[in-house]
Amino acid sequence: MLDVFPMSARVESGELELGGVTASALAEPFGTPLVVYCEETVLTQARSLLEAVGAGGRVFYGTKAFANVAVLGLLRGEGIGADVASQGELAFARAAGLSGDELVVHGNNKDEEFLHAAATERAPVVLDAADEAELAAIAGVARVLVRVTLGVDADTHEAVVTGHHGSKFGLPPDEAQALIADALGRGLDVLGLHVHVGSQLPDFTAQAETIDRLAAFAVSCRDALGWEPRVADLGGGFGIRHRPEDEVPEAAELAASAVDTAQRAFAAAELGEPEVWLEPGRSLVGRAGVTLYRVGAVKRLSERTWVAVDGGMSDNPRPQLYDARYTALSATRADETADETVSVAGMHCESGDVLIDDVDLPAPRRGDLLAVPATGAYTLAMSSNYNGVGRPAAVLVRDGEARLIRRRESVDDLLALEA
């Protein structure tokens, strides 16, 4: 079970510890639901990915996984930049001290204000639509990449497939080549190409095919335009394990394979060796996060036992959006026999507000703490105020200390937005 928890996770005297702090010592002052991030895990993941890309590559954190100034600052300290796709994400990155070459600006519908902000930061922009070269040039953007969709369908949930024909992201080859020509004609420095095949990928198959097609597309650009990419931005999409039985390759292995495949594919096509950029999000912070919930009502019905917690789809909508499957540990009774199969439900007024369909726990009772691992990515980032519930707090733990990195939203915070 602890294999899917952060690297610092331990069970001592029957209680879960994260970063040397017990679950109860976290829940008492900070309340629940509470997302606990392990600093050791974030840094270890960061260093392994940097090692995988080597001195000639670059890593940019996919900020959408969890936009947080403290986490962005931690990653910046290791030499990792930020991939941002909105004015808000750019503001988080700026607050963490990132600027210029430390940023990559994304988005399938960038407005003039966002492009101007990117130009002010002197950040490279990934062009994603046929008219974006014109808009970027007007805004003062100097350096760009062009996102191309190469028709590879990844074996993952349909909601997170992005490299197929018909995707809302990027452009098919002919249109992408026309966009490159337009950007060059406007005096923009076209650094290279961007691709992203999907998220939570089970293996390297789709990425390998995409990289081969990317090299072939680069050859067509060289032949038609006399232009070659200096950068191959291969996106992210590396998965994590949410349950012990999940089989997911290590992100560092996939990253190393991506770099090696790109170098070999470009060499075989007689292209110059590209600088490989990667944009991991989930694989940097997913395993690092654990959500602590307090158990409320326990309903033992003839059909199943429902265990209700004080959060749910407002702090983690991934089970509803992506059929995501999680597990849980009884955080203060971790040494007791897990002798009852239960379903963990959220507190919201939706029958579909179910966090975990079936999990074995020591017979739950009101007041228990549950720990749900692998919730560091796309949980708080996609959270809501459904039913008027404030978003949870987040803390960073290390060496027996816990630091608040995001305060809990209050009802006063919600009412403050009313006009």
Secondary structure as UniProt FT lines:
FT   HELIX           2..4
FT   TURN            7..8
FT   STRAND          10..12
FT   TURN            13..14
FT   STRAND          15..18
FT   TURN            19..20
FT   STRAND          21..22
FT   HELIX           23..30
FT   STRAND          34..38
FT   HELIX           39..53
FT   TURN            55..56
FT   STRAND          58..62
FT   HELIX           63..65
FT   HELIX           69..77
FT   TURN            78..79
FT   STRAND          81..84
FT   HELIX           87..95
FT   TURN            96..97
FT   HELIX           100..102
FT   STRAND          103..105
FT   HELIX           112..120
FT   TURN            121..122
FT   STRAND          125..127
FT   TURN            130..131
FT   HELIX           132..139
FT   STRAND          143..148
FT   HELIX           158..160
FT   TURN            165..166
FT   HELIX           173..185
FT   TURN            186..187
FT   STRAND          189..194
FT   HELIX           205..225
FT   STRAND          231..233
FT   TURN            244..245
FT   HELIX           251..268
FT   TURN            269..270
FT   STRAND          275..278
FT   HELIX           282..285
FT   TURN            286..288
FT   STRAND          289..300
FT   STRAND          305..309
FT   TURN            313..315
FT   HELIX           318..322
FT   STRAND          329..330
FT   TURN            331..332
FT   TURN            334..335
FT   STRAND          340..345
FT   TURN            351..352
FT   STRAND          354..361
FT   TURN            366..367
FT   STRAND          369..373
FT   HELIX           380..382
FT   HELIX           386..388
FT   STRAND          393..398
FT   TURN            399..400
FT   STRAND          401..406
FT   HELIX           411..415
FT   TURN            416..417
//
